[in-house]
Amino acid sequence: MSASRLKQQSSEGAPASSPIDLSRWAPSLTAYEKWLRSESEPTVRQWLRKLSGRDPTAVEGAIAEAAAWDFLASHCESCRLHEIPGVGGVDFEFTMRGQSFLVEVTNISTDAATAASGMPDTEMFKGCYGLLTRQLRDKVRTKLSQAAKNPGRPTLIFVTTLHWNAGHICLSHTAIEFAMGSPPKITGRLNRETGATEGELYQSTDLSQSVFLTPSPILGPDGHPVAQARFQPISGFLVGGFGARPEDVRVLGGLNPEAERPFDPTLLPDTPFCSFREWPVRDRIAFKWTITDDEQDEKQRGAAERRLRQAGHGPILDEIRDEAARGRSGDQ
């Protein structure tokens, strides 16, 4: 089965050999197969076997590999296959402004995302849910050996999921901050005799689910705890929810504060990256972003308006905007 046939098969759903309807990702799959065939015939054959297999997890992994490549290839100047067939290694090498960096792709399956979040894959969901913090941490850390074999260039671990709800709800600035510092807990002093709290409640974290930080701080010269970072060969991570429609896909990133080979986030200027506001971290954890949540929302609103205008809905948008302006003027 060739990915280039997906457009013809989209009206019939998935090819007979695939447990997943591949037509949703047909543009990325077709482009990736064409590029991969120019790079390595053994690798494209191996990828097509995974894509057409009966194991849903392997199929999702093949889709995610293509989607992640497509996203980064559209944001970089060049790309080459870095993995050696039969030997392994990090998947890709991308180049931007003369600087190269490596990317290893790993996917959180829809079944794993459903179990972690408590949300179904494609059905509309309203209620309590869990984030993928622990799954993200584990996926990044398991790629340490690949990253350690590539001295000289920054290495990013690109964690993906094709889970529709998780891609929309679980990928946010707050979720990435939880992955960087571990989810916070409400903490206070308890009077064991009365059962009442004493003093003010505050947020704390035990760092147990942090991607890069160890839950065993050391004491600095001033007696305050100082967080320790590990996994230095990994420069950072990306997270992408590719179960969403292409125009709704969010990709966010986080940076290792002690990376052996730091990644320059300006190489991907449209992707928000999270880092620690101060390092080393002592008794308080704070974060900073290359693109804030508000700035990201503004970018998405602008992109949505451009798509509507390209589709011929400009006059309606102008009418709505004029009506809103008249309403504001009347309120004044």
KAPE-V288852 format. One record per residue. N is the residue number from 1. RES is the residue in one small letter. PSI is psi as a letter, one per 40 degrees, with the letter a starting at -180 (none if undefined). D_FIRST is the distance of its C-alpha to the first C-alpha in Angstrom with 2 decimals. Layout:
BEGIN
N/RES/PSI/D_FIRST
N/RES/PSI/D_FIRST
END
This chain:
BEGIN
1/m/h/0.00
2/s/h/3.76
3/a/d/6.61
4/s/e/8.64
5/r/e/7.66
6/l/d/9.01
7/k/d/12.51
8/q/d/12.20
9/q/e/10.89
10/s/d/13.52
11/s/e/16.24
12/e/e/14.68
13/g/a/13.95
14/a/i/11.03
15/p/i/8.03
16/a/d/9.67
17/s/e/8.27
18/s/h/9.42
19/p/e/13.23
20/i/i/13.50
21/d/h/13.40
22/l/e/11.49
23/s/d/13.16
24/r/d/16.26
25/w/f/14.97
26/a/d/12.92
27/p/d/15.50
28/s/d/15.54
29/l/d/11.84
30/t/d/11.62
31/a/d/14.91
32/y/d/14.22
33/e/d/11.20
34/k/d/13.57
35/w/d/16.45
36/l/d/15.01
37/r/d/13.96
38/s/e/17.61
39/e/d/18.89
40/s/h/17.33
41/e/d/14.70
42/p/d/15.07
43/t/d/14.73
44/v/d/11.52
45/r/d/9.97
46/q/d/11.78
47/w/d/10.77
48/l/d/6.96
49/r/d/8.16
50/k/d/10.44
51/l/d/8.38
52/s/e/6.37
53/g/a/9.77
54/r/e/12.69
55/d/h/15.15
56/p/d/15.82
57/t/d/17.78
58/a/d/15.14
59/v/d/12.62
60/e/d/15.64
61/g/d/16.47
62/a/d/13.27
63/i/d/13.88
64/a/d/17.54
65/e/d/17.11
66/a/d/15.52
67/a/d/18.19
68/a/d/20.98
69/w/d/20.14
70/d/d/20.06
71/f/d/23.39
72/l/d/25.11
73/a/d/23.90
74/s/e/25.46
75/h/e/28.67
76/c/i/29.08
77/e/d/29.91
78/s/i/27.47
79/c/i/24.96
80/r/i/23.86
81/l/h/21.80
82/h/d/24.47
83/e/h/22.73
84/i/h/23.11
85/p/h/20.24
86/g/e/21.70
87/v/d/24.71
88/g/a/23.70
89/g/a/25.81
90/v/i/25.62
91/d/d/22.34
92/f/i/23.66
93/e/h/26.83
94/f/i/27.83
95/t/h/30.94
96/m/h/33.26
97/r/f/36.74
98/g/e/36.70
99/q/h/36.06
100/s/i/32.97
101/f/i/31.73
102/l/i/29.02
103/v/h/26.60
104/e/h/25.00
105/v/h/22.63
106/t/i/22.95
107/n/h/22.07
108/i/h/24.29
109/s/i/22.20
110/t/d/23.01
111/d/d/24.75
112/a/d/26.86
113/a/d/27.70
114/t/d/28.73
115/a/d/30.93
116/a/d/32.53
117/s/d/33.13
118/g/e/33.94
119/m/i/31.96
120/p/i/29.16
121/d/c/25.86
122/t/e/25.75
123/e/i/29.15
124/m/i/32.13
125/f/h/34.34
126/k/h/38.05
127/g/a/39.93
128/c/i/40.24
129/y/i/37.28
130/g/i/36.75
131/l/i/35.30
132/l/f/32.71
133/t/d/35.38
134/r/d/35.23
135/q/d/31.42
136/l/d/31.44
137/r/d/34.19
138/d/d/32.48
139/k/d/29.13
140/v/d/31.06
141/r/d/33.40
142/t/e/30.85
143/k/e/29.60
144/l/d/33.11
145/s/d/32.47
146/q/d/29.74
147/a/d/32.06
148/a/e/35.03
149/k/e/33.53
150/n/g/33.43
151/p/i/37.05
152/g/d/38.01
153/r/i/35.45
154/p/i/35.01
155/t/h/32.07
156/l/h/30.66
157/i/h/28.64
158/f/h/26.31
159/v/h/26.09
160/t/i/23.69
161/t/i/23.20
162/l/e/21.06
163/h/h/23.98
164/w/d/25.27
165/n/d/28.95
166/a/d/29.11
167/g/d/27.69
168/h/d/30.46
169/i/d/33.34
170/c/e/33.05
171/l/g/32.50
172/s/i/35.93
173/h/d/38.61
174/t/d/40.45
175/a/d/37.48
176/i/d/37.03
177/e/d/40.80
178/f/d/40.63
179/a/d/37.99
180/m/d/40.26
181/g/e/43.47
182/s/i/42.52
183/p/h/43.29
184/p/i/47.03
185/k/i/49.44
186/i/h/52.70
187/t/i/55.47
188/g/i/59.21
189/r/h/62.26
190/l/h/63.09
191/n/h/66.61
192/r/d/66.24
193/e/d/69.58
194/t/e/69.01
195/g/e/65.21
196/a/i/65.43
197/t/i/63.72
198/e/h/65.98
199/g/a/65.38
200/e/i/62.42
201/l/i/58.84
202/y/i/56.30
203/q/h/52.65
204/s/i/51.71
205/t/i/48.67
206/d/e/48.33
207/l/e/45.37
208/s/d/43.53
209/q/e/40.20
210/s/h/40.47
211/v/d/37.59
212/f/d/39.97
213/l/i/43.46
214/t/i/45.01
215/p/e/47.05
216/s/g/49.99
217/p/i/51.87
218/i/i/54.71
219/l/h/58.14
220/g/i/59.09
221/p/d/62.60
222/d/e/63.63
223/g/e/62.61
224/h/i/59.69
225/p/i/56.23
226/v/h/53.78
227/a/i/50.02
228/q/h/48.12
229/a/i/44.65
230/r/a/42.31
231/f/f/38.88
232/q/d/40.17
233/p/e/37.25
234/i/h/35.11
235/s/d/36.22
236/g/a/34.85
237/f/i/31.96
238/l/i/29.90
239/v/h/28.75
240/g/h/26.24
241/g/g/25.51
242/f/e/22.08
243/g/e/22.04
244/a/i/24.46
245/r/i/23.94
246/p/d/23.54
247/e/e/27.21
248/d/e/28.38
249/v/h/26.71
250/r/h/29.50
251/v/h/29.39
252/l/i/32.57
253/g/i/33.76
254/g/i/36.47
255/l/h/38.33
256/n/h/39.78
257/p/e/43.54
258/e/f/43.99
259/a/h/40.93
260/e/d/41.57
261/r/g/39.64
262/p/i/40.06
263/f/h/37.42
264/d/h/38.84
265/p/e/37.58
266/t/e/38.66
267/l/d/35.58
268/l/g/33.66
269/p/d/36.50
270/d/e/34.66
271/t/h/33.65
272/p/h/36.47
273/f/h/37.38
274/c/h/39.82
275/s/i/42.42
276/f/h/45.76
277/r/d/48.64
278/e/i/50.87
279/w/h/50.17
280/p/i/51.41
281/v/h/51.26
282/r/b/54.51
283/d/e/55.59
284/r/i/53.53
285/i/h/49.88
286/a/i/49.00
287/f/i/45.94
288/k/i/45.35
289/w/i/42.39
290/t/d/41.41
291/i/h/40.61
292/t/i/42.40
293/d/d/41.13
294/d/d/43.26
295/e/d/42.03
296/q/d/38.40
297/d/d/39.18
298/e/d/40.94
299/k/d/37.95
300/q/d/35.69
301/r/d/38.32
302/g/d/38.57
303/a/d/34.84
304/a/d/34.82
305/e/d/37.79
306/r/d/36.21
307/r/d/33.14
308/l/d/35.56
309/r/d/37.67
310/q/d/34.76
311/a/e/33.92
312/g/e/37.54
313/h/e/39.17
314/g/d/41.64
315/p/d/44.75
316/i/d/44.11
317/l/d/43.68
318/d/d/46.90
319/e/d/48.71
320/i/d/47.73
321/r/d/48.80
322/d/d/52.11
323/e/d/52.80
324/a/d/52.27
325/a/d/54.60
326/r/d/57.25
327/g/d/57.02
328/r/d/57.59
329/s/d/60.46
330/g/d/62.05
331/d/d/61.88
332/q/none/63.84
END
